[in-house]
């Protein structure tokens, strides 16, 4: 019967082309606007490391002085080098890494190419397995190489292409002026969205081009980028071991999310010990947030995107109300036809089904047109100067959602008109014919 009702719907569309076009357009406008904003929201609010995000935790302590202290304030967003290295030595998690962003000058040492600046990541060895960084060639460095302050490097595909012309470059020498490093690995395509592992060097940017052991980078006095907060005399070197400056990001991976309480107790005990030793002045104040909690707390989804989403949903509701009115007008204009069908034995339920199939067909047509409008809307978003603009692309799940939303919306819009249509009394309609 559904096939028969679908055929009746197509015939009805041909008889009422203008009214059908208005309904399809109403659905398409609502779907296009809502899917544009839903896609942007989906990209920015997704889980950047699914299956593991509930076991990766960002660590915060509060080693600052009492100057400016307000009870209830958030602790420092990053750790001092002293605290990061102390936690790293204790190894209380399955994996742990201290890291910071930086930039280095890469010299391709090839004819026709000049040295250029590259974003770098300085990290301890667990960074790669912890964040599931895929390697195209080679390997990442080990803890032994961390301890030996080895001059080794892992590079991304773009740097590999630019410096070595592509291919397996492991074992080759990478000139990071004025030092030489041995390439031990090349990263495959990898771009977590958002770039959750670093809050301070671009939330939606691409990962770094060069990765170096943080101990080696500190030895060679490579510059860092991002926020550095000092509250005492650093004697001109904010990155020295005992400098009262927070600039290191620290992550820990636990066996399970249930171990978070034990690890938080460990951080509390560590803070108490440091205060007794005279390093910490403020009352114990620690934070341990997993990936999604950290993204939510730091509002990685911009407020304007949330507002646009609600406005688009409101616009879709307005379009559905208009569609209800148009469907109601269309079905009631066919009262005589419906009365004849009832007189010939069609039940109210069958009339209801027929009208819903017609409404669903309108929704599918609106979904096709709405998809085109959504693609145009996303193209417009990519022309904006926002940092996340280039990420606005429709993936497979959102493509499917476009048609599901169009179908569900049209069926909902068709409920009241279909109910009114099935209430038509055959006797009354036949008398008026």
C-alpha positions in Angstrom: 0.0 0.0 0.0 2.8 2.4 0.7 3.9 2.2 -3.0 0.3 3.0 -4.0 0.1 5.9 -1.6 3.5 7.2 -2.9 2.1 7.1 -6.5 -1.0 9.0 -5.3 1.3 11.6 -3.7 3.2 12.2 -7.0 -0.1 12.6 -8.8 -1.3 15.1 -6.2 2.0 17.1 -6.7 1.3 17.4 -10.4 -2.2 18.7 -9.8 -1.0 21.3 -7.2 2.4 22.3 -8.4 2.5 25.8 -6.8 1.3 24.6 -3.4 3.7 21.6 -3.5 6.6 23.9 -4.4 5.8 26.2 -1.5 5.8 23.2 0.9 9.1 21.8 -0.4 10.7 25.2 -0.2 9.5 25.7 3.4 11.0 22.4 4.4 14.2 23.0 2.4 14.8 26.5 4.0 14.5 25.1 7.5 16.6 22.0 6.8 19.3 24.1 5.0 19.6 26.5 7.9 19.5 23.9 10.6 22.0 21.5 8.9 24.5 24.3 8.3 24.6 25.2 12.0 24.3 21.6 13.2 27.2 20.6 11.0 29.4 23.4 12.5 28.3 22.4 16.0 28.9 18.7 15.3 32.5 19.5 14.1 33.3 21.7 17.1 31.7 19.6 19.8 32.7 16.1 18.8 34.9 13.8 20.7 38.5 14.3 19.4 39.7 10.9 20.7 36.7 8.6 21.0 37.0 5.5 23.1 39.7 7.1 25.2 38.5 10.6 26.1 37.1 9.4 29.5 40.6 8.1 30.5 42.7 11.0 29.5 43.0 13.7 32.2 44.4 17.2 32.3 46.2 18.1 35.5 46.1 21.4 37.3 47.8 22.5 40.5 48.0 25.8 42.3 51.7 26.7 43.1 51.2 30.5 42.8 51.9 33.0 45.6 49.2 34.5 47.8 49.2 37.7 45.9 45.8 38.2 44.3 44.5 35.0 45.8 40.7 34.7 45.9 39.1 31.6 47.5 37.3 29.5 44.9 39.4 30.6 42.0 40.6 28.1 39.4 44.2 26.9 39.9 46.9 27.7 37.4 46.0 26.3 34.0 49.5 24.9 33.5 52.2 23.4 35.7 55.7 24.6 36.6 58.6 22.6 35.2 59.4 21.4 38.7 56.0 20.0 39.4 55.6 18.4 35.9 58.9 16.6 36.2 58.1 15.4 39.7 54.7 14.0 38.6 56.4 12.4 35.6 58.9 10.7 37.8 56.2 9.3 40.1 54.5 7.5 37.2 51.1 7.2 38.9 49.2 6.7 35.7 49.3 4.2 32.9 51.0 7.0 30.8 51.8 10.6 31.4 53.4 13.3 29.4 54.6 16.9 29.9 54.5 19.1 26.8 54.6 22.6 25.5 54.3 24.3 22.1 57.2 26.0 20.4 58.6 27.0 17.0 61.9 26.1 15.4 63.7 27.1 12.2 64.1 24.2 9.8 66.8 24.4 7.2 66.0 22.0 4.3 69.6 22.3 3.0 68.4 21.8 -0.5 69.1 24.0 -3.5 66.5 26.6 -4.0 65.0 26.3 -0.5 65.6 28.7 2.4 65.2 28.1 6.2 61.6 28.6 7.4 59.8 28.7 10.7 57.8 25.6 11.8 55.4 25.1 14.8 57.0 22.5 17.1 55.8 20.3 20.0 58.1 19.5 22.8 57.0 16.5 24.8 58.0 13.5 26.8 57.9 10.0 25.3 54.3 9.0 26.2 52.8 11.7 24.1 52.5 9.5 21.0 50.9 6.4 22.4 48.7 8.5 24.8 47.2 10.5 22.0 47.3 7.7 19.4 49.4 9.7 17.0 49.6 7.6 13.8 53.1 7.0 12.3 53.6 6.5 8.6 57.3 5.6 9.0 59.5 4.8 11.9 58.8 5.2 15.5 58.5 7.8 18.3 61.3 8.2 20.9 61.6 6.2 24.1 62.0 7.2 27.8 65.6 6.2 27.5 66.1 8.8 24.7 64.2 11.3 26.9 66.6 10.7 29.8 69.6 10.9 27.4 68.4 14.2 26.0 68.7 12.6 22.5 68.7 14.8 19.5 65.9 12.9 17.7 62.8 14.2 15.9 59.5 13.1 14.6 58.1 15.1 11.7 54.7 15.4 9.9 54.1 14.5 6.3 54.2 18.1 5.1 57.6 18.7 6.6 58.8 15.3 5.2 57.6 16.4 1.7 59.2 19.8 1.9 62.5 18.8 3.4 63.1 15.3 2.1 60.8 15.1 -0.9 58.6 12.4 0.7 59.3 8.7 1.2 60.8 7.1 4.3 63.1 9.7 5.8 63.9 7.9 9.0 67.6 7.9 9.7 68.2 11.2 7.8 69.4 14.4 9.4 67.1 17.3 10.0 68.7 20.6 10.4 67.0 22.7 13.1 69.2 25.7 13.1 71.8 25.5 14.3 71.6 21.9 15.4 71.3 18.5 13.7 68.6 16.0 14.6 68.1 12.4 13.5 64.6 11.8 12.0 63.2 8.6 13.7 59.6 8.9 12.6 57.1 10.5 10.2 53.5 11.1 11.3 50.7 10.1 9.0 47.6 12.3 8.5 46.5 13.4 12.0 44.3 16.3 12.9 42.2 15.9 16.1 39.3 18.4 16.2 39.6 20.4 18.3 43.3 20.3 19.1 42.4 19.3 22.7 46.0 18.5 23.9 47.0 22.1 23.7 44.7 24.9 24.9 47.0 27.8 24.1 48.4 27.5 20.5 45.3 27.4 18.4 42.2 25.4 19.2 41.3 24.3 15.7 44.7 24.5 14.0 46.7 21.7 12.5 49.2 19.7 14.6 52.8 20.8 14.7 55.3 20.0 12.0 58.2 18.9 14.2 58.1 17.0 17.5 61.1 17.0 19.8 61.9 15.5 23.3 61.1 18.3 25.8 64.3 17.7 27.7 66.4 18.2 24.5 64.4 21.4 23.6 65.1 22.8 27.1 68.8 22.0 26.9 69.1 23.8 23.6 67.0 26.8 24.8 64.4 26.5 22.1 61.7 29.1 22.4 58.2 28.2 23.5 54.9 29.7 22.5 51.7 29.9 24.4 50.9 31.3 27.9 53.6 31.6 30.6 52.5 32.9 34.0 55.2 33.9 36.5 54.5 35.1 40.1 58.1 35.5 41.4 61.6 36.2 40.4 62.6 33.8 37.6 66.0 35.5 37.2 65.4 36.0 33.5 64.8 32.3 32.8 61.1 31.3 33.1 61.9 27.7 31.9 64.5 26.8 34.5 63.7 24.0 36.9 63.0 26.1 39.9 61.4 29.1 38.2 58.1 30.2 39.7 56.4 30.1 36.3 53.6 27.9 34.9 54.0 27.0 31.3 53.9 23.1 31.0 50.8 21.2 30.0 50.5 17.9 31.8 48.3 14.9 30.8 47.8 11.5 32.4 46.2 8.4 31.1 44.5 6.1 33.6 43.6 2.5 33.3 39.9 3.4 33.7 37.8 6.4 34.5 37.1 5.0 37.9 40.7 5.6 39.0 40.3 9.4 38.7 39.4 9.7 42.4 42.6 7.9 43.5 44.7 10.1 41.2 43.0 13.2 42.5 43.9 12.1 46.0 47.5 11.7 44.9 47.5 15.2 43.5 46.0 16.5 46.8 48.7 14.7 48.8 51.4 16.1 46.5 50.1 19.7 46.9 50.0 19.2 50.7 53.6 18.0 50.7 54.8 21.0 48.6 53.1 23.4 50.9 54.8 21.8 53.9 58.1 22.2 52.0 57.4 25.9 51.6 56.9 25.8 47.8 53.1 26.2 47.7 51.5 29.0 49.6 47.9 28.7 48.7 45.4 26.1 50.1 45.4 22.9 48.2 43.5 23.4 44.9 43.7 20.7 42.2 41.7 20.0 39.1 41.5 16.7 37.1 39.3 16.9 34.0 38.9 14.4 31.3 39.0 15.5 27.6 35.3 16.2 27.2 35.0 17.9 30.6 38.0 20.1 29.7 36.5 21.1 26.4 33.2 21.9 28.0 34.8 24.0 30.8 36.9 26.0 28.3 33.9 26.5 26.0 35.6 25.1 22.9 32.3 25.5 21.2 32.0 29.3 20.7 29.0 31.0 22.1 28.0 32.5 18.7 27.8 28.9 17.3 25.5 27.8 20.1 23.3 30.9 19.5 23.2 30.3 15.7 22.1 26.7 16.4 19.2 27.8 18.5 18.2 30.4 16.0 18.3 27.8 13.2 16.1 25.4 15.2 13.7 28.2 15.8 13.6 29.0 12.1 13.0 25.3 11.3 10.0 25.3 13.7 8.6 28.4 11.9 9.0 26.6 8.5 7.2 23.5 9.9 4.3 25.7 11.1 4.0 27.1 7.6 4.1 23.6 6.2 1.3 22.5 8.5 -0.9 25.3 7.2 -0.1 24.4 3.6 -0.7 20.7 4.1 -4.0 21.4 5.9 -5.2 23.6 3.1 -4.2 21.0 0.5 -5.8 18.1 2.3 -9.1 19.9 3.0 -9.3 21.1 -0.6 -9.5 17.4 -1.5 -12.4 16.7 0.9 -14.6 15.4 -1.9 -11.9 12.9 -3.1 -11.4 11.7 0.5 -15.1 11.4 1.0 -15.4 9.1 -2.1 -12.6 6.9 -0.8 -14.2 6.6 2.6 -17.5 5.7 0.9 -15.8 3.0 -1.1 -14.5 1.3 2.0 -11.2 3.1 3.0 -10.8 3.3 6.7 -9.8 6.4 8.6 -6.5 4.7 9.3 -5.8 4.3 5.6 -6.7 7.9 4.9 -4.3 8.9 7.7 -1.5 6.7 6.2 -2.1 8.2 2.7 -1.7 11.7 4.0 1.4 10.9 6.0 3.0 9.3 3.0 2.3 12.5 1.0 3.8 14.6 3.7 6.9 12.4 3.9 7.3 12.6 0.2 7.3 16.4 0.5 9.9 16.0 3.2 12.2 13.9 1.0 12.0 16.5 -1.8 12.7 19.2 0.7 15.6 17.3 2.1 17.2 17.1 -1.4 16.9 20.9 -1.9 17.8 21.5 1.8 21.0 19.5 1.2 22.0 21.9 -1.6 21.2 24.9 0.6 23.2 23.4 3.5 26.3 22.8 1.2 26.0 26.4 0.1 25.7 27.6 3.7 28.8 25.6 4.7 30.7 27.1 1.8 29.7 30.5 3.1 30.9 29.6 6.6 34.3 28.6 5.2 34.7 32.1 3.7 34.5 33.6 7.2 37.7 34.6 9.2 36.8 32.3 12.2 39.5 29.9 13.2 37.2 26.9 12.8 35.8 28.0 9.4 37.8 25.6 7.3 36.5 22.6 9.2 32.9 23.2 8.1 32.3 20.2 5.9 29.4 17.7 5.7 30.4 14.2 6.6 28.5 11.0 6.1 26.7 11.0 9.4 25.5 14.6 8.8 24.4 13.8 5.2 22.2 11.0 6.6 20.9 13.3 9.3 19.8 15.8 6.6 17.3 13.3 5.1 16.3 11.9 8.5 15.6 15.3 9.8 13.7 16.3 6.7 11.6 13.2 6.8 10.8 13.4 10.5 10.0 17.1 10.3 7.6 16.6 7.4 5.9 13.7 9.1 5.4 15.7 12.3 4.1 18.6 10.2 1.7 16.2 8.5 0.2 14.7 11.7 -2.5 17.4 12.3 -3.5 17.8 8.6 -3.7 14.0 8.3 -5.8 13.7 11.4 -8.1 16.5 10.2 -8.4 14.7 6.8 -9.4 11.4 8.3 -12.2 13.0 10.2 -14.0 13.9 7.0 -17.5 12.4 6.9 -18.3 10.6 3.6 -22.0 11.3 3.8 -21.6 15.0 4.1 -19.1 15.2 1.3 -21.2 13.1 -1.1 -24.3 15.3 -0.5 -22.3 18.3 -1.6 -21.0 16.8 -4.8 
